[in-house]
Amino acid sequence: MVLSADYLVVGSGLTGGTIARCLQDAGCEVLILERRSHVGGNVHDHAHPSGIRVHTYGPHYFRTGSERIWEFVNRFASFFPYEAVLKTWVDGHNENWPVAGSYIRRTIGESWQPAFQGAPTNFEEASLSMMPRPIYEKFVKGYSEKQWGVSARSLSPTLARRFDVRLDDEPRLMRHKYQGLPIEGYADFTRNLIQGVPVVTGCDYLKNRTAFRARKQLIFTGPIDEFFDYDLGRLVYRGQQRVHEYLPDIAYAQPCGQVNNPDPANGPHIRTLEWKHMMPHTFAHQIRGTLLTREITTTPTDSDRYEYPFPDSANQALYEAYRQRAAALSGVMICGRLGEYRYYDMDQAIARALTLAERVLEEQQTTC
Ligand SMILES: Cc1cc2nc3c(=O)[nH]c(=O)nc-3n(C[C@H](O)[C@H](O)[C@H](O)COP(=O)(O)OP(=O)(O)OC[C@H]3O[C@@H](n4cnc5c(N)ncnc54)[C@H](O)[C@@H]3O)c2cc1C
């Protein structure tokens, strides 16, 4: 039997969920297929037996400067204020991340200078154009090389745009106007996002292509290379292995939710998360013990474990070849972080999905 709908949305993450919501709200017939046992994609969270809420696929700090996106997400969840503050474990101490100006003045001297001048051609030079070399080596080099598994000198300078040096010691990771976490968690938020839209979970569309039919459009938010059976080659991703440790007799083990671990001599993990910090304090304080998660970066081959697109020109060229093939298909749109082989923050993924949904509705000139 073939199951059909006007719009078949493959993937129930923020991209698929937002597009499905918009199409359903416009009166269209939509069906979502999701290969995992849960909806919500990578922002999903779950409860540890202790009651501590864990972000299943790594910590997700919601932030946006956009009124439109903030209003949109607040339709589906109430958020409590949460402004992520991170530390980096350096020389046996938790130091601010991004690096504080006061730390550089204390350890290097009042008249410190960035170690690189000119136009950076790689990530190391871009980082050194912000800070002295010893600071780069303690805070940035080890972290980035764990993250990407290659020398920092072989990485793109654009990656350094994701951090800065805080001359004013501002400790918050981000300065966006709206920052928070859903009070009832991301799983609840994403279930509400797609409320009323029919969903089939535990169903891999690519393994069941002939069982489903999109009468108007297929919206595919899974990996683009997998969609084409990898026939031009595989796009490289980095992912994380997560090792959890529950400490029943300790209320809190670290000063904040995330402590980075750049020094390879201090273990292979890239960072340690303590989830209680990411819960409303009134709930967190009632919970016995604490849960730590250490993340160790890997290069996954299982597409369900893909996290960060590898930032180099070879992969961009391969993605571009797949993108052109996708563009030639009629009635198919491939999008989202996996479909566009691109890192999107959550607010960016939602904004992009809202734009794509508008485009679908305009192009089809449909009243559904
Ligand atoms: C480790 C990590 C930490 C992050 N932290 C932050 C953060 O702090 N703040 C922030 O703003 N953003 C963060 N992000 C980004 C955030 O995760 C993304 O913006 C978001 O997940 C994008 O949603 P998506 O729907 O495009 O992709 P996904 O969430 O991956 O959804 C795709 C869905 O498609 C399904 N699927 C794939 N193939 C098939 C198939 N063949 N059949 C059926 N279903 C299929 C998948 O199972 C998945 O559910 C982080 C990302 C990572 C990797």
PDBQT file of the ligand as one rigid body, heavy atoms in Angstrom, charges set to zero:
ROOT
HETATM    1  C1  LIG A 401      26.343  19.198  19.133  1.00  0.00    +0.000 C 
HETATM    2  C2  LIG A 401      25.451  20.335  18.679  1.00  0.00    +0.000 A 
HETATM    3  C3  LIG A 401      25.129  21.339  19.562  1.00  0.00    +0.000 A 
HETATM    4  C4  LIG A 401      24.304  22.394  19.145  1.00  0.00    +0.000 A 
HETATM    5  N1  LIG A 401      24.017  23.397  20.038  1.00  0.00    +0.000 NA
HETATM    6  C5  LIG A 401      23.270  24.443  19.637  1.00  0.00    +0.000 A 
HETATM    7  C6  LIG A 401      23.030  25.539  20.526  1.00  0.00    +0.000 A 
HETATM    8  O1  LIG A 401      23.520  25.579  21.660  1.00  0.00    +0.000 OA
HETATM    9  N2  LIG A 401      22.251  26.556  20.077  1.00  0.00    +0.000 N 
HETATM   10  C7  LIG A 401      21.703  26.575  18.824  1.00  0.00    +0.000 A 
HETATM   11  O2  LIG A 401      20.993  27.527  18.489  1.00  0.00    +0.000 OA
HETATM   12  N3  LIG A 401      21.899  25.533  17.966  1.00  0.00    +0.000 NA
HETATM   13  C8  LIG A 401      22.663  24.479  18.345  1.00  0.00    +0.000 A 
HETATM   14  N4  LIG A 401      22.879  23.422  17.482  1.00  0.00    +0.000 N 
HETATM   15  C9  LIG A 401      22.207  23.417  16.160  1.00  0.00    +0.000 C 
HETATM   16  C10 LIG A 401      20.858  22.649  16.158  1.00  0.00    +0.000 C 
HETATM   17  O3  LIG A 401      21.062  21.324  16.556  1.00  0.00    +0.000 OA
HETATM   18  C11 LIG A 401      20.264  22.718  14.731  1.00  0.00    +0.000 C 
HETATM   19  O4  LIG A 401      19.949  24.058  14.433  1.00  0.00    +0.000 OA
HETATM   20  C12 LIG A 401      18.991  21.884  14.522  1.00  0.00    +0.000 C 
HETATM   21  O5  LIG A 401      19.154  20.573  14.954  1.00  0.00    +0.000 OA
HETATM   22  C13 LIG A 401      18.622  21.881  13.029  1.00  0.00    +0.000 C 
HETATM   23  O6  LIG A 401      17.433  21.138  12.829  1.00  0.00    +0.000 OA
HETATM   24  P1  LIG A 401      17.170  20.307  11.493  1.00  0.00    +0.000 P 
HETATM   25  O7  LIG A 401      15.739  19.992  11.504  1.00  0.00    +0.000 OA
HETATM   26  O8  LIG A 401      17.744  21.021  10.332  1.00  0.00    +0.000 OA
HETATM   27  O9  LIG A 401      18.051  18.973  11.652  1.00  0.00    +0.000 OA
HETATM   28  P2  LIG A 401      17.832  17.738  12.628  1.00  0.00    +0.000 P 
HETATM   29  O10 LIG A 401      17.496  18.210  13.994  1.00  0.00    +0.000 OA
HETATM   30  O11 LIG A 401      19.015  16.863  12.482  1.00  0.00    +0.000 OA
HETATM   31  O12 LIG A 401      16.552  16.991  12.035  1.00  0.00    +0.000 OA
HETATM   32  C14 LIG A 401      16.615  16.115  10.925  1.00  0.00    +0.000 C 
HETATM   33  C15 LIG A 401      15.660  14.972  11.192  1.00  0.00    +0.000 C 
HETATM   34  O13 LIG A 401      15.514  14.183  10.021  1.00  0.00    +0.000 OA
HETATM   35  C16 LIG A 401      15.456  12.827  10.394  1.00  0.00    +0.000 C 
HETATM   36  N5  LIG A 401      15.833  12.021   9.224  1.00  0.00    +0.000 N 
HETATM   37  C17 LIG A 401      17.014  12.059   8.577  1.00  0.00    +0.000 A 
HETATM   38  N6  LIG A 401      16.994  11.189   7.551  1.00  0.00    +0.000 NA
HETATM   39  C18 LIG A 401      15.786  10.595   7.545  1.00  0.00    +0.000 A 
HETATM   40  C19 LIG A 401      15.169   9.612   6.738  1.00  0.00    +0.000 A 
HETATM   41  N7  LIG A 401      15.820   9.036   5.709  1.00  0.00    +0.000 N 
HETATM   42  N8  LIG A 401      13.897   9.220   7.016  1.00  0.00    +0.000 NA
HETATM   43  C20 LIG A 401      13.232   9.777   8.071  1.00  0.00    +0.000 A 
HETATM   44  N9  LIG A 401      13.773  10.724   8.877  1.00  0.00    +0.000 NA
HETATM   45  C21 LIG A 401      15.036  11.128   8.617  1.00  0.00    +0.000 A 
HETATM   46  C22 LIG A 401      16.440  12.737  11.553  1.00  0.00    +0.000 C 
HETATM   47  O14 LIG A 401      16.222  11.586  12.336  1.00  0.00    +0.000 OA
HETATM   48  C23 LIG A 401      16.147  14.042  12.302  1.00  0.00    +0.000 C 
HETATM   49  O15 LIG A 401      15.131  13.859  13.252  1.00  0.00    +0.000 OA
HETATM   50  C24 LIG A 401      23.762  22.405  17.839  1.00  0.00    +0.000 A 
HETATM   51  C25 LIG A 401      24.113  21.384  16.942  1.00  0.00    +0.000 A 
HETATM   52  C26 LIG A 401      24.972  20.381  17.338  1.00  0.00    +0.000 A 
HETATM   53  C27 LIG A 401      25.378  19.323  16.354  1.00  0.00    +0.000 C 
ENDROOT
TORSDOF 0
